């Protein structure tokens, strides 16, 4: 067996170690965006001279560019060249080298995006992992899809997960608060500032690598300024008791996502959803004024979003902006229609027998009769029938695509349960290869 392992900056050799634990006799070939870090340097492809446009259709090029935070902020012609040069190089690699499957981080940049498209072109499988909001679980995915894992999900496991999710005190392990958010925000901003203006410019010169997406990070603007206008931002936030004064039968609860984030950039059907704020404003514009839209800011976005967005949406009389640290469960208990893209709130809503309206297919949208893919909010969509459906049946189907394990998709990833992950990787890959799945 020969496996191509993508070594992404910041992840070290985590996936290489994981592979060796699962398949100690496997032949490995590594690839990385960083020079001198793997057998293959992606720079050998993207710096190749000559016009290689045309590998992808123009609409595919546009999608790849739109989804990548780096590419959508550079010259369009350069972006097209980078995408096609990389595709040609990777395609030749798969033509000349027998590769059984690819292992790497969850897709979150154009190099991984193009790699996975080439993997699928050659009828192979891209395998990665992501954590899950059900505490103690992880899953195998590349673009957020749910991949069933050949394991037995028994009633005891379903009951335990259900009790956890329906508990009044339930909160994911990554729950945030004001103090932690501000501290983390300053630490992250400071680190990113040093990287952008000191570390990465030095790396570009040392490696003579000026087009590496990782060295061209885009810093979210206005973060430090927001600390000084905190009170001005807070005035746009309302609390759960503000719902006492509106018609909840004509209301939709819509939680926002953290940005930038792979769940929006790479998990949504529509690449344009990567522009989340524009998407939300378009949804509001297309919603009848008699329908109230209850928008809750993501806890991790506290003081991170530009105040101009709040100003724009607060001008709509049918929009209420709920404070990011207000309890989501309180709102779920009061509103029957929940609008989502993906994320935990949709699952929690379905378990509470709510109507879930999604603007994109997601990993649980085929598992429950009360989730409906829609293009807009209107009287018809917010009044779709709510069907009685067993929570245990829904959760069992969901858990079939999860497995019990700790997984940290950040600098703490080596604290993950690598033994359990490698065991699941072995089971899943052998299942895929033996059944020609994927």
N, C-alpha and C positions, 0 to 999 in steps of 0.2 A: 504494500500500500504506500502511495506517495501523497503527501499532504502539503498544500501551500498554506503557510501561516503568515497572516498579515500582522506585522508588528507596528502598532500605532504609537507615535510619540506620547509619552506619559504612562504607557501601559507596560513598559519594560518587556520582559520575555514571559509575561504571565501566560499567554495562550500557548506558547511553545512548551512551557512546563506542563500545562494542562494536557496537551497532546501526548507528551511523553509518558505521563501517568496513565492515560487511557490506552495508548497504543505504543508501548515501549519499543517495538520492532519496526515501527513505521519510518519510512524514509521521508525526511522533511526538506522543504525548500522554503526559505523565508523571503519576504518582500516588505519594504518599508519606505516611507516618505523621507526618512532621515538617511543621510549619506553615511556609509560605512557602518550601518547598523544591521544589515541583513545581506543575504546572498544577492538579492536584486534591489537596486535603488530605482525608485519610480522616476527620479530625475533623468535616468538614461532614456526614458520614453518621452517625457514632456519637453525636454530640451532638444530633441531630435529635429534637425532642420528640415525644411520642406513643408509644403502645404498638404496636409493629410485630411482636410475637411471632406465630409461626405460619408464617413463611417456610420454615423448615426443620421437618421432623418432629422430635419430641422426642428420639428416639434419635440423630439427626444432631447436634442441639444439644449433647447430652451428650458425644458423641464429640469435637466441636470444642473444647469446654471442657476435657475431660480431656487432650487432646493439648497444650494451650497452658499453659506454665509460669505465665504471668500469670493467665489465667482460672481455673485450678484453685485459685488461692490467694485469690480474692476472693468476695464475696457471689454466690451462684448466680443470683439474680434479675437482678442487675446484669450478670453475665456473659451471660445469655440475651439481655438487651436489646442489649448491644453486638454480639453475633453477628448478631442479626436486623436491627438497624438498618443495619449494614454491608452485609448481604446485599441488602436492599431498595435501598440506594443504588447499589451496584455493578450490580445487575440492571437498574435504570433506565438506568444509563450505557450498558450494552451494548444496550439496546433503542433508545436514541436516537442512538447513535454507532456507525458501522461500524468495527469493529476486526478486523484480520486475524489477529493473534496477540499474545500477551503475553510480554514478556521481563522476567526479574527474578531475584532470588536464590533459592536452593533453599528450599523451604517449611520454615519454622522458627518460625512464630508464627501466631496465629489470623487475623490480617489477610491474610496470604498464603494460609492455608488456605481462608478464605472466598472470596478472589479466585479461586483455582484452581477451586473448586466452581462458581462463577458462569461462569467461562471454559468449563468442560465443559458446563454447562447450555446455553450458546449455541453448542455444537459448535465451539469454537475450541481452540487449543493454547497451553498455558503452557510456556515454554521456559526452562530454567536449566541451570547447569553445576555439577559437583562434581568434586573431584579423585579419584584412585584410588590404592589402595595399591600397584599395579604402578607402579614409579617411571617418571615421564615420560609418564603417561597421564592423561586426563580423560574425562568422559562427560557427555552431556546427559540430565538427569533433573529431575523436580520432586518426586517422593516416593520416590526410590530405585529406581524401575523401570529396567529396561534397555531403551533405545530403540536399535534398530539404525540405524546410520549408513550411508548409501550410499557405501561406499568399498571398495577391494579390500584384503583382508587376505591377504598372501601367506605362503608357507611360511617364508621367511626371518624375517619379523616374528614368527611363531608360535614358531619355534625360539629366537629371541633372548629373548622373554618367558619361555619355558619354562625356559631356562638360568638366567635371573635368579631365578625363583621357586624353583627346586629347588637353588640354590646353598646350601651350608652357611653361607655368610657373608651370605646375603640378609637385608636389613632395610629397611623403608620409610624414606624420607627423614626422616619425622617421628619416628624412634626416639628414645626418651627415656632418661634415666638419673637416679639419685637426686639428684645435685647440681643438674642442670637442672630437675628437677621441683620441688624445694623452692624454687629461685630463682623459677621461673615462677609457682608457686603464690602466693608472697608478692607478686610484682608484680601478678598478676591480682587477688588479693584486695584489695590496697591500692587499685588503680585502681577496682574495683567499689565499695569502701567509700566512696571520695570521690564517685563518681557517685551512689550511692544517697542519701547524707546531705548532700551539698553541691551538686553540679552539677545533678542532676535536679530537686531541689526548686526550685532557681533557675529552671530551664527551665520547670517547671510554672507558676510565677508569671509569668514574662516572657511566655510564650505563652498563658497562661490555658488550659492543656491538662493537666488532672489525670488523664485516663483513657488517656493514651497508654501503650500496653504497654511501650514502650521506656524510659519514665521511671519505671516501676514494677518495676524489676529485682528478682529474688529472689536474695539472696546465700546461697550454700551455707553452712550453719552449721557451726561447730566446726573450721574449717580451722586457725586460729591455735592453738587448744587442742591440736590433734593434734601440733603440733611439740613440745610439752612432754610428751606422752605417747607419743612415738615408740617407745620401747622396749616399752611395753605393747601397742602395735599390732603391732610386729614379732614378738612372741611367738606370734601367731596364724598367721604365715606358715611354710610348709614349703618344702623344696626338692625337686628332681627325684628325688634319691636316696631320699626317703621313700616313693616308689612301689615300692621293692624289697620292701616288707612287705605288699603287698595283692595280691589276685587281679585282675590287669589284664584278664582275660577277662570279668570282671563289673564293669568300670569304664567310666565315661563322663567325658570331658574337656569341661568347660563354661567357656569364657572369658567374663569379664564385659565389659560396655561402659562407656565413659566416660559420666558423667551430669552435667548434662543434655545431651542430644545429639539431633539430628534423627533419627538412625538408629533410635532407640528411640521417640521421641515421634511421628514422622511416617512412618517407613518400615514399621513393623510393622502386621500386619492388625488386631490387637487393641489398641485405645487404652489398655486397662488395663495393657499392658506398659510404659507410661510410668512406672508405679510399679515400677521394676526390682527393688528389694530385696524388696518384697512378692511379686513374681512368682517370684523365685528361691526364696524360702522356701516358697511354694505348691508349686513343682516338687519341692523336697526332701521336703515332707510327703507328696506323692503317689507318691513313688518307694519301692519295696520296700527294706527295710533291707539286704538282701544285695547290692544294687547300689551300688558305690562311686561317689561324685560328686567328681571332681577339679575344683575351682573355682580358676581363676587370675584374680587381680585385674588389671585393665587398668593398664598402666604409668603412664598419665596420671592415674590415681586414687590414686597413692601418697600416703598421708597425707591424702587428701581425703575419704574415706568415714568416716562415723560409726562409731566402734568398737563401738557397740551391735549393728551388723549382724554383725560378725565374732563377737561373743559369742553371738548367736543361732544362727548356722549351725554354730559349733564345738561346740555341744551335741549335734549329730547324729554318732553314731559312724561313719557311712558317708561323712562329708564331710571332704575334705582341702582346705585353702586354700593354694594355691601362691603364692609370693612374686611380686609384679608384675614384677620384673626377672629372673626365671628364664626361660630360653630356652623359648619355646613349641614350637620345633621338636623339642627333646628329648622333650617330652611326646607330641607327635604321633607320633614314631617308636615310642612304646611302647604307645599306646592305639589300638584300632581303632574305637571309637565316640566321635564328637564331637558335642556338642549345641550349637546356635547359634541366634541370632535372625537376624543378618546379619553382615557383617564379613569380614575377610581370612582368618581361621583356617579358615572353612568351605571356601574355595577352595583354600587350601594343603593341607587334609586330603584333598580330592577328588583333587588331583594326586598325592598319596601313596597313592592307592587305599584310602582309609579310608571308613568308613560315617558319613555326616553326617545328623544328626537335627535338623530345624529346627522351631521352635514357630510360625513364621510364614513365609509366602511371602516370598522375597527375590529380588534381581535375578539370581541364578544358580540358583535352585531348580528351574527347568525345563530346565536344560542338561545334567544328568548323572543317570544311573540310580541312583547310589549316595546321592542326597540324598532324604530322606523327611520329609514334613511330618507331625508327630506332635502329640498333645495331652499325652502323659505318657511318662516313661521307665519301661519294664518289661522283663521277660524277652524278650517278643516283639520290641520295637523295637530293643533292643541286640543282637539276634541276626539282624537282617535280612541277607539274602544280600548279599555284596559281589561285584558283577559287574565283570569285567574290561572297562575302557572306555578307549579311546585318549586320552591326555593332550592330544595335538595337536588332536584333534577338539573336545574340551571347550574348550580355550583359544582355538581359532579362533572358536567361537561366542561366547565371552565378549568377545574383542577386537572383534567386529563391532559391539558397542555402546560401544566406547571409541575414542579417537583420540589420536594422539601430540601432546602439548602440555603445557606447564607451566601449572598453575593453582593459585593460592593463594587459598583462601576465607577470608582474614583481612585484617589491615591491610596486608599486602604484596600485595594482589590486583593492583595496577597493575604489579607485576613479572611478572605472568603473560604468556604468549605470546599477546598480543592479536591478532596477525596470524593465527596459526594458528586461534585460537578463532573469530575473525570469519569466516574462510574456511569452517570447519566449520558455523558458524551459518547461513551463506548456503546451503550445500549441503543442510543438514538441512531448513531452513524451506521451500526451494523444492520439495524432495521431498515434504514433508508437505502443502503447499498444492496441489501438482499431483496428488497421489494421494488427497486427502481422508483422510489418516492422522491419528489422534488426535482 
